């Protein structure tokens, strides 16, 4: 149980630091300082920085998808494709929003870490499958779902560079046109 608590503290610190500053800019000592977990215990829990980055991204993927799904599932089935963009607007407006952690991680490490590249790709495939599912349930085609995913992904990239809900609102208007 003690290791679970310590691992949670380390992952919380890693998420805040890696997402806020970038993975390469943050050393294990900064994670140790922020988490309050000794360096010895940190390395016992995560044998390398790569292991910690993988755990951070895996946990972020689970949390991100859970938040998206909870938001979208609260609206009627026919409205769910557009609700994705409403959720993006909420996410983009958060004060600590720094873009998509998976796009950021891939940009930093995708060419040097096959594992980080794959985790990032898995996250994007999972999002695509989710959108395909809600679009199909609403009576839309796989082609429509692919277009909505591109709109959402584009909004994420734009918002990462210029935070705020506007990219989601713009993408939502385009999505609404496609859905008509």
Phi, psi and omega per residue, in radians:
X1 nan -0.699 3.130
X2 -1.043 -0.709 3.116
X3 -1.178 -0.597 3.098
X4 -1.114 -0.756 3.116
X5 -1.118 -0.817 3.142
X6 -1.090 -0.739 3.119
X7 -1.088 -0.688 3.086
X8 -1.094 -0.736 3.105
X9 -1.105 -0.737 3.136
X10 -1.142 -0.783 -3.138
X11 -1.151 -0.653 3.070
X12 -1.067 -0.804 3.140
X13 -1.143 -0.770 3.139
X14 -1.065 -0.750 -3.134
X15 -1.097 -0.811 3.135
X16 -1.050 -0.810 -3.065
X17 -1.325 -0.844 -3.116
X18 -1.111 -0.769 -3.119
X19 -1.227 -0.678 -3.084
X20 -1.355 -0.613 -3.033
X21 -2.001 -0.387 -3.036
X22 1.888 2.578 -3.059
X23 -1.163 -0.807 -3.073
X24 -1.209 -0.432 -3.106
X25 -1.402 -0.177 -3.035
X26 -1.992 2.176 3.081
X27 -1.663 2.936 -3.135
X28 -1.115 -0.529 3.120
X29 -1.142 -0.645 3.090
X30 -1.136 -0.688 3.094
X31 -1.136 -0.734 3.104
X32 -1.045 -0.838 -3.118
X33 -1.077 -0.795 -3.104
X34 -1.189 -0.634 -3.073
X35 -1.433 -0.456 -3.059
X36 1.371 0.166 3.127
X37 -1.678 2.377 -3.123
X38 -1.067 2.657 3.137
X39 -1.062 -0.665 3.125
X40 -1.064 -0.809 3.140
X41 -1.189 -0.709 3.133
X42 -0.974 -0.831 -3.134
X43 -1.262 -0.382 3.031
X44 -1.260 -0.633 3.135
X45 -1.352 -0.697 -3.114
X46 -2.324 1.838 -2.981
X47 -1.097 -0.389 -3.140
X48 -2.607 2.905 3.068
X49 -1.078 -0.676 3.100
X50 -1.013 -0.728 3.109
X51 -1.099 -0.695 3.125
X52 -1.182 -0.731 3.121
X53 -1.089 -0.758 3.110
X54 -1.062 -0.766 3.138
X55 -1.147 -0.721 3.095
X56 -1.036 -0.854 -3.111
X57 -1.166 -0.684 3.124
X58 -1.096 -0.784 3.118
X59 -1.168 -0.699 3.139
X60 -1.119 -0.687 3.092
X61 -1.015 -0.843 3.141
X62 -1.054 -0.810 -3.118
X63 -1.165 -0.736 -3.119
X64 -1.074 -0.865 -3.131
X65 -1.157 -0.626 3.101
X66 -1.118 -0.747 3.120
X67 -1.134 -0.795 3.114
X68 -1.039 -0.877 -3.101
X69 -1.087 -0.724 3.131
X70 -1.099 -0.733 3.139
X71 -1.146 -0.881 -3.045
X72 -1.201 -0.665 -3.098
X73 -1.221 -0.187 3.131
X74 -1.412 -0.120 3.128
X75 -1.932 2.816 3.121
X76 -1.012 2.601 -3.058
X77 -0.896 -0.737 -3.098
X78 -1.160 -0.419 -3.103
X79 -1.640 -0.071 -3.032
X80 -1.129 -0.658 3.111
X81 -1.022 -0.706 3.113
X82 -1.323 -0.476 3.115
X83 -1.084 -0.473 3.062
X84 -0.989 -0.761 -3.115
X85 -1.257 -0.567 3.059
X86 -1.121 -0.715 3.104
X87 -1.149 -0.713 3.109
X88 -1.019 -0.711 3.132
X89 -1.061 -0.717 3.098
X90 -1.110 -0.827 -3.133
X91 -1.075 -0.814 -3.099
X92 -1.098 -0.453 -3.110
X93 -1.495 -0.106 3.131
X94 -1.113 2.464 -3.060
X95 -1.093 -0.456 -3.128
X96 -1.747 0.232 -3.135
X97 -1.096 2.239 3.133
X98 -2.303 0.498 -3.111
X99 1.576 -3.030 -3.137
X100 -1.379 2.126 -3.128
X101 -1.039 -0.511 -3.086
X102 -1.404 -0.645 3.016
X103 -1.147 -0.777 3.133
X104 -1.061 -0.812 -3.127
X105 -1.127 -0.739 3.117
X106 -1.102 -0.730 3.117
X107 -1.089 -0.649 -3.138
X108 -1.359 -0.748 -2.917
X109 -2.209 -0.055 -3.027
X110 -1.044 -0.527 -3.135
X111 -1.491 -0.283 -3.094
X112 -1.957 -0.248 -3.123
X113 -2.259 1.829 3.130
X114 -1.063 -0.619 -3.123
X115 -1.183 -0.762 3.109
X116 -1.146 -0.718 3.087
X117 -1.029 -0.759 -3.118
X118 -1.198 -0.713 3.091
X119 -1.064 -0.726 3.124
X120 -1.136 -0.756 3.102
X121 -1.119 -0.713 3.114
X122 -1.059 -0.716 3.107
X123 -1.044 -0.801 -3.122
X124 -1.182 -0.669 3.082
X125 -1.130 -0.684 3.119
X126 -1.118 -0.743 3.095
X127 -1.088 -0.793 3.125
X128 -1.036 -0.779 3.128
X129 -1.095 -0.678 3.108
X130 -1.079 -0.859 3.141
X131 -1.109 -0.722 3.096
X132 -1.004 -0.714 -3.136
X133 -1.142 -0.790 -3.114
X134 -1.287 -0.556 3.083
X135 -1.187 -0.757 3.111
X136 -1.086 -0.728 3.117
X137 -1.117 -0.481 3.116
X138 -1.559 0.053 3.087
X139 1.630 0.191 -3.114
X140 -1.655 2.933 -3.095
X141 -1.606 2.919 3.063
X142 -1.126 -0.615 3.101
X143 -1.111 -0.715 3.086
X144 -1.111 -0.761 3.120
X145 -1.031 -0.743 3.134
X146 -1.064 -0.687 3.114
X147 -1.167 -0.707 3.127
X148 -1.158 -0.652 3.084
X149 -1.085 -0.765 3.117
X150 -1.083 -0.707 3.080
X151 -1.075 -0.792 -3.135
X152 -1.123 -0.793 -3.137
X153 -1.118 -0.708 3.084
X154 -1.086 -0.725 3.101
X155 -1.079 -0.681 3.131
X156 -1.096 -0.738 -3.122
X157 -1.166 -0.805 -3.138
X158 -1.086 -0.804 -3.136
X159 -1.116 -0.537 3.088
X160 -1.119 -0.496 -3.140
X161 -1.617 -0.537 3.130
X162 -2.384 1.437 -3.033
X163 -1.002 2.593 3.130
X164 2.432 2.871 -3.045
X165 -1.345 -0.159 -3.037
X166 -1.021 -0.762 3.118
X167 -1.040 -0.613 3.104
X168 -1.201 -0.688 3.119
X169 -1.134 -0.735 3.103
X170 -1.097 -0.798 3.129
X171 -1.130 -0.631 3.123
X172 -1.110 -0.741 3.115
X173 -1.076 -0.737 3.099
X174 -1.140 -0.710 3.114
X175 -1.102 -0.721 3.122
X176 -1.063 -0.670 3.094
X177 -1.098 -0.746 3.123
X178 -1.152 -0.610 -3.097
X179 -1.319 -0.327 3.141
X180 -1.205 nan nan
